[in-house]
Amino acid sequence: MTTAPRSAVVIGGGIVGLATAYDLSRHGISVTVVDEGHIDQRASSATAGIIGGSSVIPWANDQLWGRVPGMLLDRTKPLYLTWPLPKKLASFLRYSLQSGRPDTVKASAAGLANLGLKGRAYWADLLRDLPEAAELFDYEGCLLFYDSEAAKKGDAKDTALRRGFGMQIDDLTADEVRQILPPLEKPVFGASSVTTAGHVVDPVGLQNALCDGIKRNGGQFAKARAEALKLANGAVISVKAGTQEISGDVFVLAAGQGAADLGRELGIRIPMAPAWGVSVTFQDPGINLKVPLLVLNEGLAITPSRQGLRVSGLLQIGGEGKASTMQARLMTVARQIFGDFSYTGTQTFMGPRPLTADSLPFLGQDTSCTNLFHNFGHGHWGLTQASTSASVVRNLILGRPSEIDISAYRPDRFCNQ
Ligand SMILES: Cc1cc2nc3c(=O)[nH]c(=O)nc-3n(C[C@H](O)[C@H](O)[C@H](O)COP(=O)(O)OP(=O)(O)OC[C@H]3O[C@@H](n4cnc5c(N)ncnc54)[C@H](O)[C@@H]3O)c2cc1C
């Protein structure tokens, strides 16, 4: 690009697309956000809302594969496989097996740390002029909760890895945990307290505040499905979205799991699968939880939120948004943890985490189309990473040097494997 771009089309209006669009809009670029769906159907709305809690641990590793069959057969485990299975699952699993090798896991962990551990600082910078969004962040830390010695031992290797990346983690005894938490039905063995972590008290409110900020900066929204990118001379000239052809100087593919189809059409190999997760918020539960709790062996997190007690997590491959099994499981586990508590209502969200084989997003400039930028595939930690990723894309678009090394996220990294 010889002249500075003046307009950008951002495909996808989840937290990653919105953070990117807002960042571009505050740097004088006229943005159009294209999104087909409703705010309730995004991973960004189902999120637990934790910033930087356990965010350096890749999901695939060599110890995982032996445990998967047992997890799938046991309905009390956090992993589900449901029909219809997603497209390209076999190829996703093949790349995931490769990515689970110790050397690749190490590289993935470094890539996650590079984006995630800067999330807090980049969110603060991004929301400098948007106080109504900044006030939705609370930095009181979070607890990795252990109900038994086995649970603590099982997490020891990951905690060492977290500390290796400089995460501030304190070991808490059972008594210390009991002083922080409300009374629990579940046995307490101890916890790791991640003191630099935080959480968003209203994830949907954060998306709405970013939308308001984008509109205030002159940005627009198109409610339509992006079906195809129109290319000419090695550049994207427009995106076909419903009945519209939306053009711009630059394009950002930030559609979470929905980016896979558009990206594959461009010839990029994208081993990514929708890892559905769910959150149930219990309104007025009478449980005074001050900091988020990650119950790793149950595959869920419990977060204090403006709307009530938010219990989120589990992982379902396939099933295209059918939440009932996971919703029921979350409600059961919440009672196992807190006892039989009462509440006035519940609110449920379900969304697909865009899970890549190596746990890292596709982030950077397209290798064929010079005015196309990728920003998707943030998996388990997209809320944490959205601000850092947005700044990467903004700097690339403005032709400024990147503040972080982005070689690990190359969009074409699977093309030669
Ligand atoms: C249960 C659960 C708990 C989680 N907890 C945490 C946590 O504690 N901390 C954390 O950091 N992360 C967490 N995550 C992960 C995080 O929520 C995701 O990584 C993040 O929301 C991904 O954001 P996104 O914008 O890429 O995707 P999404 O939020 O899914 O948004 C993608 C958007 O793109 C749109 N779209 C798709 N295809 C098209 C198309 N063709 N045309 C137009 N629009 C399209 C969709 O409508 C959607 O609105 C959690 C996720 C889940 C499910």
The ligand as a Gaussian input file, in Angstrom:
#p B3LYP/6-31G(d) Opt

LIG

0 1
 C      -17.414000     -20.861000      27.983000
 C      -16.259000     -19.980000      27.561000
 C      -15.420000     -19.428000      28.514000
 C      -14.368000     -18.608000      28.128000
 N      -13.612000     -17.972000      29.075000
 C      -12.641000     -17.107000      28.714000
 C      -11.931000     -16.360000      29.691000
 O      -12.189000     -16.465000      30.882000
 N      -10.970000     -15.485000      29.263000
 C      -10.665000     -15.332000      27.950000
 O       -9.758000     -14.556000      27.648000
 N      -11.343000     -16.018000      26.992000
 C      -12.316000     -16.894000      27.343000
 N      -13.005000     -17.587000      26.401000
 C      -12.577000     -17.493000      24.989000
 C      -13.077000     -16.216000      24.351000
 O      -14.415000     -15.982000      24.741000
 C      -12.975000     -16.351000      22.821000
 O      -11.652000     -16.658000      22.467000
 C      -13.344000     -15.046000      22.157000
 O      -14.631000     -14.646000      22.564000
 C      -13.313000     -15.161000      20.646000
 O      -13.761000     -13.940000      20.135000
 P      -14.057000     -13.751000      18.610000
 O      -14.460000     -12.346000      18.419000
 O      -12.901000     -14.265000      17.820000
 O      -15.259000     -14.774000      18.314000
 P      -16.831000     -14.608000      18.565000
 O      -17.118000     -13.961000      19.854000
 O      -17.447000     -15.956000      18.357000
 O      -17.285000     -13.616000      17.437000
 C      -17.215000     -13.953000      16.078000
 C      -18.256000     -13.129000      15.370000
 O      -18.083000     -13.296000      13.962000
 C      -19.356000     -13.371000      13.360000
 N      -19.233000     -14.091000      12.094000
 C      -18.801000     -15.355000      11.890000
 N      -18.785000     -15.648000      10.583000
 C      -19.216000     -14.543000       9.935000
 C      -19.421000     -14.209000       8.567000
 N      -19.160000     -15.068000       7.583000
 N      -19.907000     -12.983000       8.275000
 C      -20.162000     -12.079000       9.247000
 N      -19.966000     -12.336000      10.567000
 C      -19.500000     -13.550000      10.902000
 C      -20.237000     -14.101000      14.375000
 O      -21.592000     -13.751000      14.174000
 C      -19.687000     -13.552000      15.693000
 O      -20.416000     -12.447000      16.143000
 C      -14.102000     -18.384000      26.754000
 C      -14.955000     -18.943000      25.783000
 C      -16.027000     -19.729000      26.178000
 C      -16.958000     -20.269000      25.123000

